[in-house]
């Protein structure tokens, strides 16, 4: 499998087909239990239980294998005539897939772009024209959010957006798309993924003060690299190109209209993904990208483009959230008591920082909001923990209301 000539969507012939798509010793070790006839492949697109998978035999024909879970006995035997699905067979395979992923950073659900799977030839045509997914290899990293839905009336579960990512680029456009509170939410998302992170501010030509914007983003990002880019002008592309090493997997995350697909096309040097103009009145984008798809750039880097996220609820714990706010984490370490609730306790460094203006109240409120989301997830299965967390936040809210009232009173007397 290490000497295969492969022609994929970018029409570029390369060598070492699987390694070109990120296959390394980590995944090789997890193929040790593969049965005879099973081979590894990487999912480049997932759409309602059907997958396009890059694997060595399919690559020989200049294409990706069309793969699916085995739904019925006829298809499992290679008949591939699209007979009625067998719910029992499908459920058994899904259970096996989830069991195979149990050792991952975050399992939580169906196969997604970036996953490595084991396949076997489905037969019924040219060899490896169609394949069946027999197992999902454990993930090294995964971008996971809470699945959209009303928690009070809907199930609460994780949704994996992309798997086996080395670098997550948080893409946000200058102008009306830029929102520091939303950026903090994305930073917390990436913090718990197992991947590295960086921030890309696109449409830099819309920024009134690019240098000030870059400084602000760098402060929020807590040491992560920040790149200002403008694809039509070529600005920032060289710096980003330095991050896109051959065999490295990068995911683009951001809202509709942030310029993810435009950025992808600029980095590729040609149009890989369709783009649309944003609305003139509010600079909001349309859902141009509808599925998560992995592309291979001329540099050899692998990029997963994702649809814009209208809703981003975290699937993380409080420690992960705190790690996304390094300034607050550093202040909390200075509190007099190790178990400080950051409310009325004496010697609370967070309260002192708020009073002095060292800590921005908007950033503090953002941390509180994300922490409460994380605490809710933890408390769903632990009623006692949920009650304790509710009491803790009630005390914090009471303390902060008292602080605000006192501050207004002092300001009034000063006038």
C-alpha positions as CSV (number, residue, x, y, z in Angstrom):
1,X,0.0,0.0,0.0
2,X,3.0,2.3,0.2
3,X,3.8,2.4,-3.5
4,X,0.5,3.2,-5.1
5,X,0.1,5.9,-7.7
6,X,-3.0,7.9,-6.8
7,X,-5.0,10.4,-8.7
8,X,-7.6,12.1,-6.6
9,X,-9.9,15.1,-7.0
10,X,-7.0,17.6,-7.5
11,X,-5.7,15.5,-10.4
12,X,-2.2,15.5,-8.9
13,X,-0.4,12.2,-9.0
14,X,1.5,11.4,-5.8
15,X,3.0,8.4,-4.1
16,X,2.3,6.6,-0.9
17,X,-1.5,6.9,-1.3
18,X,-2.5,6.3,2.3
19,X,0.3,8.3,3.9
20,X,-0.6,11.1,1.6
21,X,-4.0,11.2,3.3
22,X,-2.5,11.2,6.8
23,X,-2.1,7.5,7.5
24,X,0.8,7.0,10.0
25,X,2.0,4.7,12.7
26,X,-0.8,5.7,15.0
27,X,-3.5,4.3,12.6
28,X,-1.3,1.5,11.4
29,X,-1.2,0.1,15.0
30,X,-5.0,0.2,15.2
31,X,-5.3,-1.9,12.1
32,X,-3.6,-4.8,13.8
33,X,-7.0,-6.6,14.2
34,X,-8.1,-6.2,10.6
35,X,-9.6,-9.4,9.1
36,X,-8.4,-10.8,5.8
37,X,-9.7,-8.7,2.9
38,X,-10.1,-5.6,5.1
39,X,-8.1,-2.5,4.2
40,X,-8.0,1.0,5.7
41,X,-9.4,4.1,4.0
42,X,-10.0,7.7,4.9
43,X,-13.5,9.3,4.7
44,X,-13.4,12.3,2.4
45,X,-17.1,12.9,2.5
46,X,-20.0,11.6,4.5
47,X,-23.6,12.1,3.5
48,X,-26.5,10.3,5.2
49,X,-24.8,7.0,5.7
50,X,-23.0,7.0,2.3
51,X,-19.3,7.8,2.1
52,X,-16.5,8.6,-0.3
53,X,-13.4,6.9,1.0
54,X,-9.8,7.3,-0.2
55,X,-8.1,3.9,-0.2
56,X,-5.2,2.4,-2.1
57,X,-7.1,0.1,-4.5
58,X,-9.7,2.8,-5.4
59,X,-6.9,5.3,-5.9
60,X,-5.3,3.2,-8.6
61,X,-8.4,4.0,-10.7
62,X,-8.2,7.7,-10.1
63,X,-11.2,7.9,-7.8
64,X,-12.5,7.3,-4.3
65,X,-14.5,4.2,-3.3
66,X,-18.2,4.6,-2.7
67,X,-18.8,3.0,0.7
68,X,-21.7,2.3,3.0
69,X,-22.6,0.3,6.1
70,X,-23.9,-3.2,5.3
71,X,-27.6,-2.8,5.6
72,X,-28.9,-6.2,4.6
73,X,-27.8,-9.8,3.9
74,X,-28.0,-9.3,0.1
75,X,-25.7,-6.3,0.2
76,X,-23.4,-7.9,2.8
77,X,-22.9,-10.8,0.4
78,X,-21.9,-8.4,-2.4
79,X,-25.2,-8.4,-4.3
80,X,-25.4,-4.6,-4.0
81,X,-28.8,-4.4,-5.6
82,X,-30.2,-2.0,-3.1
83,X,-32.6,-4.3,-1.4
84,X,-34.5,-3.4,1.8
85,X,-32.4,-2.5,4.7
86,X,-32.1,-4.9,7.6
87,X,-32.5,-2.7,10.8
88,X,-30.9,-5.4,12.9
89,X,-27.8,-5.6,10.6
90,X,-27.4,-1.9,10.5
91,X,-27.7,-1.5,14.3
92,X,-25.1,-4.3,14.8
93,X,-22.6,-2.5,12.5
94,X,-23.3,0.9,14.2
95,X,-22.7,-0.7,17.6
96,X,-19.4,-2.1,16.3
97,X,-18.4,1.2,14.9
98,X,-19.1,3.0,18.2
99,X,-17.2,0.3,20.1
100,X,-14.2,0.7,17.8
101,X,-14.3,4.4,18.5
102,X,-14.6,4.1,22.3
103,X,-10.9,4.8,22.9
104,X,-11.0,8.0,20.9
105,X,-10.6,11.5,22.3
106,X,-14.4,11.8,21.7
107,X,-16.5,9.2,20.0
108,X,-20.1,10.3,19.9
109,X,-21.7,9.4,16.8
110,X,-21.7,8.6,13.1
111,X,-18.7,8.4,10.7
112,X,-17.6,11.9,9.6
113,X,-15.1,13.4,7.2
114,X,-11.6,12.8,8.4
115,X,-12.3,9.4,9.9
116,X,-10.3,6.3,9.2
117,X,-12.3,3.2,8.6
118,X,-11.8,-0.4,7.6
119,X,-13.4,-1.5,4.4
120,X,-14.0,-4.6,2.4
121,X,-14.9,-4.9,-1.2
122,X,-18.7,-5.0,-1.8
123,X,-18.3,-6.8,-5.1
124,X,-20.9,-6.5,-7.9
125,X,-18.8,-4.4,-10.2
126,X,-15.2,-3.4,-10.7
127,X,-12.9,-4.2,-7.8
128,X,-13.3,-1.6,-5.0
129,X,-15.8,0.4,-7.0
130,X,-18.0,-0.1,-4.0
131,X,-17.0,-1.0,-0.5
132,X,-18.6,-1.8,2.9
133,X,-17.5,-0.1,6.1
134,X,-16.7,-2.8,8.7
135,X,-15.1,-0.7,11.5
136,X,-14.2,2.8,12.6
137,X,-10.7,3.2,13.7
138,X,-10.2,5.1,17.0
139,X,-9.9,8.9,16.5
140,X,-6.8,10.8,17.5
141,X,-8.7,14.0,17.8
142,X,-12.2,15.3,17.0
143,X,-14.1,18.6,16.8
144,X,-17.3,18.0,18.9
145,X,-20.2,20.2,19.7
146,X,-23.5,19.6,21.4
147,X,-25.9,18.6,18.7
148,X,-28.4,21.4,17.9
149,X,-31.8,21.1,19.6
150,X,-33.8,22.2,22.6
151,X,-32.4,20.4,25.6
152,X,-35.8,20.6,27.4
153,X,-37.6,18.8,24.7
154,X,-34.9,17.0,22.7
155,X,-32.1,14.6,23.3
156,X,-28.8,16.0,24.4
157,X,-25.9,14.4,22.6
158,X,-22.6,15.1,21.0
159,X,-22.1,15.8,17.3
160,X,-18.7,15.2,15.7
161,X,-18.0,17.8,13.0
162,X,-14.6,16.5,11.9
163,X,-12.2,13.8,12.9
164,X,-8.4,13.2,13.1
165,X,-7.7,16.9,12.8
166,X,-4.1,18.3,13.4
167,X,-5.0,22.0,13.2
168,X,-8.3,23.8,13.5
169,X,-8.5,27.2,11.9
170,X,-11.2,29.4,13.4
171,X,-12.2,31.6,10.5
172,X,-14.0,34.9,11.3
173,X,-14.4,37.9,8.9
174,X,-13.5,41.4,9.9
175,X,-16.5,43.8,9.9
176,X,-19.9,42.6,11.2
177,X,-19.0,39.0,11.3
178,X,-16.4,39.6,14.0
179,X,-17.7,38.8,17.5
180,X,-15.2,38.4,20.4
181,X,-17.8,36.4,22.4
182,X,-18.3,34.0,19.6
183,X,-14.6,33.7,19.1
184,X,-14.2,32.7,22.7
185,X,-16.8,30.0,22.2
186,X,-14.8,28.6,19.2
187,X,-11.6,28.7,21.2
188,X,-13.2,26.6,23.9
189,X,-14.5,24.2,21.2
190,X,-11.0,23.7,19.8
191,X,-9.4,23.6,23.3
192,X,-11.2,20.3,24.0
193,X,-10.6,18.7,20.6
194,X,-7.1,17.4,20.9
195,X,-6.0,19.5,17.9
196,X,-3.9,22.6,17.7
197,X,-5.7,25.9,17.0
198,X,-5.2,29.2,15.2
199,X,-7.4,32.1,14.3
200,X,-7.8,33.5,10.8
201,X,-9.5,36.9,10.3
202,X,-10.5,37.1,6.7
203,X,-11.7,40.2,4.7
204,X,-9.0,42.2,6.5
205,X,-9.7,45.0,4.1
206,X,-13.0,45.6,6.0
207,X,-11.1,46.3,9.3
208,X,-11.0,50.0,10.3
209,X,-7.8,49.4,12.3
210,X,-6.2,46.0,11.3
211,X,-3.4,46.3,13.8
212,X,-5.7,46.9,16.7
213,X,-8.0,44.1,15.6
214,X,-5.0,41.7,15.4
215,X,-3.9,42.7,18.9
216,X,-7.4,42.1,20.3
217,X,-7.7,38.7,18.7
218,X,-4.2,37.7,19.9
219,X,-5.3,38.7,23.4
220,X,-8.4,36.6,23.3
221,X,-6.6,33.6,21.6
222,X,-4.2,33.3,24.5
223,X,-1.0,32.7,22.6
224,X,-2.5,30.9,19.5
225,X,-1.4,32.2,16.2
226,X,-3.5,34.9,14.6
227,X,-3.4,35.6,10.9
228,X,-5.1,38.6,9.1
229,X,-6.0,37.5,5.6
230,X,-7.6,38.9,2.4
231,X,-7.8,36.3,-0.3
232,X,-8.3,38.6,-3.3
233,X,-5.2,40.6,-2.3
234,X,-3.3,37.4,-1.4
235,X,-2.7,38.8,2.1
236,X,-1.9,36.2,4.8
237,X,-1.8,33.3,2.3
238,X,2.0,32.8,2.6
239,X,1.8,32.7,6.4
240,X,-1.1,30.3,6.3
241,X,0.7,28.2,3.7
242,X,3.5,27.6,6.2
243,X,0.9,25.8,8.4
244,X,-0.3,23.6,5.7
245,X,2.3,20.8,5.6
246,X,2.0,17.7,3.5
247,X,-0.1,15.1,5.2
248,X,-1.4,17.5,7.8
249,X,-5.2,17.7,8.3
250,X,-6.7,21.1,8.8
251,X,-10.4,22.0,9.4
252,X,-12.0,25.3,8.7
253,X,-14.5,26.4,11.3
254,X,-16.7,29.5,11.3
255,X,-20.1,31.0,10.4
256,X,-21.6,31.3,7.0
257,X,-20.1,34.2,5.1
258,X,-16.8,34.1,7.1
259,X,-14.9,33.3,3.9
260,X,-13.9,29.6,4.6
261,X,-14.5,28.4,1.0
262,X,-13.0,31.5,-0.5
263,X,-9.9,30.9,1.7
264,X,-9.8,27.3,0.7
265,X,-9.9,28.1,-3.0
266,X,-7.1,30.7,-2.6
267,X,-4.9,28.3,-0.8
268,X,-5.5,25.6,-3.4
269,X,-4.9,28.0,-6.3
270,X,-8.1,27.0,-8.0
271,X,-11.8,26.6,-7.3
272,X,-12.5,23.6,-5.1
273,X,-15.5,24.8,-3.3
274,X,-18.4,27.0,-4.5
275,X,-18.7,30.4,-3.0
276,X,-21.5,33.0,-2.7
277,X,-21.5,36.7,-1.9
278,X,-22.7,37.8,1.5
279,X,-25.8,39.9,1.9
280,X,-25.1,43.6,1.5
281,X,-27.3,44.7,4.4
282,X,-25.8,42.7,7.3
283,X,-22.8,40.9,5.7
284,X,-24.3,37.6,6.6
285,X,-23.5,34.6,4.5
286,X,-25.6,31.8,2.9
287,X,-25.0,28.1,3.4
288,X,-22.8,27.6,0.3
289,X,-21.0,24.5,1.7
290,X,-23.6,21.9,2.5
291,X,-21.5,18.9,3.5
292,X,-18.2,18.5,5.3
293,X,-15.6,17.4,2.7
294,X,-11.9,16.7,2.8
295,X,-9.8,18.2,0.0
296,X,-6.1,17.6,-0.8
297,X,-4.2,20.8,-1.7
298,X,-1.2,20.9,-4.1
299,X,1.0,21.3,-1.0
300,X,-0.1,17.9,0.2
301,X,-2.1,19.4,3.1
302,X,-5.6,18.0,3.7
303,X,-8.3,20.5,4.4
304,X,-11.8,19.8,5.7
305,X,-14.3,22.5,4.7
306,X,-17.4,22.7,6.9
307,X,-20.8,24.4,6.5
308,X,-21.3,27.5,8.5
309,X,-22.4,26.9,12.1
310,X,-25.5,28.9,13.1
311,X,-25.5,27.3,16.5
312,X,-22.4,26.4,18.6
313,X,-23.1,24.8,22.0
314,X,-20.2,23.3,23.7
315,X,-19.6,19.7,24.5
316,X,-16.9,20.2,27.1
317,X,-16.2,20.2,30.9
318,X,-15.5,23.3,33.0
319,X,-11.7,22.7,33.0
320,X,-11.6,22.8,29.3
321,X,-13.6,26.0,29.2
322,X,-11.3,27.6,31.8
323,X,-8.3,26.6,29.7
324,X,-9.7,28.7,26.8
325,X,-9.5,31.8,29.1
326,X,-5.9,31.7,30.2
327,X,-6.1,35.2,31.8
328,X,-9.0,34.1,34.0
329,X,-7.3,30.8,34.7
330,X,-4.2,32.7,35.9
331,X,-6.3,35.0,38.1
332,X,-8.2,32.1,39.6
333,X,-4.9,30.5,40.6
334,X,-4.2,33.7,42.7
335,X,-7.4,33.3,44.8
336,X,-6.8,32.9,48.5
337,X,-8.7,29.6,48.6
338,X,-8.1,26.8,46.2
339,X,-11.8,26.0,46.0
340,X,-12.9,29.6,45.6
341,X,-16.3,29.9,44.1
342,X,-15.4,33.4,42.8
343,X,-18.4,34.9,44.6
344,X,-18.3,36.4,48.1
345,X,-15.2,34.5,49.3
346,X,-12.5,36.8,50.7
347,X,-9.4,37.1,48.6
348,X,-11.1,36.3,45.3
349,X,-8.7,37.5,42.6
350,X,-11.4,37.5,39.9
351,X,-13.5,39.9,41.9
352,X,-10.5,42.1,42.6
353,X,-9.6,42.2,38.9
354,X,-13.2,43.2,38.0
355,X,-13.1,46.0,40.5
356,X,-9.8,47.3,39.3
357,X,-10.7,47.0,35.6
358,X,-7.9,44.5,34.9
359,X,-10.5,41.9,33.8
360,X,-13.1,42.9,31.2
361,X,-16.6,42.3,32.4
362,X,-17.8,41.1,29.0
363,X,-15.0,38.5,29.0
364,X,-15.8,37.4,32.5
365,X,-19.5,37.0,31.7
366,X,-18.6,35.0,28.6
367,X,-16.5,32.6,30.8
368,X,-19.4,32.3,33.2
369,X,-21.9,31.5,30.5
370,X,-19.7,28.8,28.9
371,X,-18.9,27.4,32.3
372,X,-22.5,27.0,33.1
373,X,-23.2,25.2,29.8
374,X,-20.4,22.8,30.7
375,X,-21.8,22.4,34.3
376,X,-25.2,21.6,32.8
377,X,-23.8,18.8,30.7
378,X,-22.0,17.4,33.8
379,X,-25.1,17.7,36.0
380,X,-27.6,16.0,33.7
381,X,-26.6,12.6,35.0
382,X,-25.7,13.8,38.5
383,X,-28.6,15.5,40.3
384,X,-26.5,16.3,43.3
385,X,-23.8,17.9,41.3
386,X,-26.5,19.9,39.4
387,X,-27.9,21.3,42.7
388,X,-24.5,22.2,44.0
389,X,-23.7,24.0,40.8
390,X,-26.9,25.9,40.9
391,X,-26.3,27.0,44.4
392,X,-22.7,28.1,43.5
393,X,-23.9,30.2,40.6
394,X,-26.7,31.8,42.7
395,X,-24.0,32.9,45.2
396,X,-21.8,34.2,42.4
397,X,-24.7,36.1,40.8
398,X,-25.8,37.6,44.2
399,X,-22.2,38.7,44.9
400,X,-21.8,40.3,41.4
401,X,-25.2,42.1,41.8
402,X,-24.0,43.5,45.1
403,X,-20.7,44.6,43.5
404,X,-22.5,46.4,40.6
405,X,-24.8,48.2,43.0
406,X,-21.9,49.3,45.2
407,X,-19.9,50.5,42.1
408,X,-22.9,52.6,40.8
409,X,-23.3,54.1,44.3
410,X,-19.6,55.1,44.4
411,X,-19.8,56.6,40.9
412,X,-22.9,58.6,41.9
413,X,-21.1,60.1,44.9
414,X,-18.1,60.9,42.7
415,X,-20.2,63.1,40.5
